[in-house]
Amino acid sequence: MEEQATKQITILIAGRPYPLKIKATDEAAIRKIVQEVNEKANRFQLNYNNKDKQDFLAMTALTYAVELHRLRQIGGVTQDTELLDKLSHVDTLLDQIIDK
């Protein structure tokens, strides 16, 4: 089995830099996800301007968790192993970011 090429990238979430070591083939998807996370967090910031960035990020994470839960309830995600693999990878990346 071939080993996939990895690379170091730095992403910005809510204005903070996070260095990641990723599979080179995942870079485009990760950057798109980061953009979506930042957009959701910015929308929360516009709606609730008396909160801090941690609150916006927590609400963003909750939004994604609710969406995933709904998909699991209707059976859409459990049948798509590729999507589950990608979500698991995103979860791992988020764990790496949180642990830093």
C-alpha positions as CSV (number, residue, x, y, z in Angstrom):
1,M,0.0,0.0,0.0
2,E,1.4,3.4,-1.0
3,E,2.1,6.0,1.7
4,Q,0.2,9.2,0.9
5,A,2.2,12.4,0.8
6,T,1.7,14.7,3.7
7,K,2.3,18.5,4.0
8,Q,2.3,21.2,6.7
9,I,-0.3,23.9,6.3
10,T,-1.5,26.7,8.6
11,I,-5.2,27.4,8.8
12,L,-6.9,30.4,10.4
13,I,-10.0,29.8,12.5
14,A,-11.5,32.9,14.0
15,G,-8.3,34.8,13.3
16,R,-6.0,32.3,15.1
17,P,-3.4,30.2,13.2
18,Y,-3.3,26.5,13.6
19,P,-0.5,24.4,12.0
20,L,-1.7,21.1,10.6
21,K,0.0,18.1,9.1
22,I,-2.4,16.7,6.5
23,K,-2.6,14.4,3.5
24,A,-1.8,16.5,0.5
25,T,-4.9,15.2,-1.2
26,D,-7.1,16.6,1.6
27,E,-5.9,20.2,1.4
28,A,-8.7,21.6,-0.8
29,A,-11.4,19.9,1.3
30,I,-9.8,21.2,4.6
31,R,-9.5,24.7,3.3
32,K,-13.2,24.7,2.2
33,I,-14.3,23.4,5.6
34,V,-12.2,26.1,7.3
35,Q,-13.9,28.7,5.1
36,E,-17.3,27.3,6.0
37,V,-16.5,27.2,9.8
38,N,-15.3,30.8,9.7
39,E,-18.4,32.0,7.8
40,K,-20.7,30.3,10.3
41,A,-18.7,31.7,13.2
42,N,-18.9,35.2,11.6
43,R,-22.7,34.9,11.2
44,F,-23.0,34.0,14.9
45,Q,-20.8,37.0,15.7
46,L,-23.1,39.3,13.7
47,N,-26.2,38.0,15.5
48,Y,-24.7,37.9,19.0
49,N,-22.2,40.7,19.3
50,N,-22.0,40.5,23.1
51,K,-20.3,37.1,23.1
52,D,-16.6,36.2,22.5
53,K,-15.0,34.1,19.8
54,Q,-15.1,30.9,21.9
55,D,-18.9,31.2,22.1
56,F,-19.1,31.6,18.3
57,L,-16.9,28.6,17.7
58,A,-18.8,26.5,20.3
59,M,-22.1,27.4,18.5
60,T,-20.5,26.5,15.1
61,A,-19.4,23.1,16.4
62,L,-22.9,22.5,17.8
63,T,-24.5,23.4,14.5
64,Y,-22.3,20.8,12.7
65,A,-23.1,18.2,15.4
66,V,-26.8,18.8,15.1
67,E,-26.6,18.4,11.3
68,L,-24.6,15.2,11.6
69,H,-27.1,13.8,14.2
70,R,-30.1,14.6,11.9
71,L,-28.3,12.8,9.0
72,R,-27.7,9.8,11.2
73,Q,-31.3,9.7,12.3
74,I,-32.5,9.5,8.7
75,G,-29.9,7.0,7.8
76,G,-28.1,9.2,5.3
77,V,-24.7,9.2,6.8
78,T,-24.5,5.6,8.1
79,Q,-24.7,4.3,4.5
80,D,-22.0,6.5,3.2
81,T,-18.6,5.3,4.5
82,E,-16.6,7.8,2.5
83,L,-18.5,10.7,4.1
84,L,-18.0,9.0,7.5
85,D,-14.3,8.7,6.9
86,K,-14.1,12.4,5.9
87,L,-16.1,13.5,9.0
88,S,-13.8,11.3,11.2
89,H,-10.8,13.0,9.6
90,V,-12.2,16.4,10.3
91,D,-13.0,15.4,13.9
92,T,-9.3,14.3,14.3
93,L,-8.1,17.6,12.9
94,L,-10.3,19.5,15.3
95,D,-9.0,17.4,18.2
96,Q,-5.5,18.3,17.1
97,I,-6.4,22.0,17.1
98,I,-8.1,21.9,20.4
99,D,-5.2,20.1,22.1
100,K,-2.7,22.9,21.1
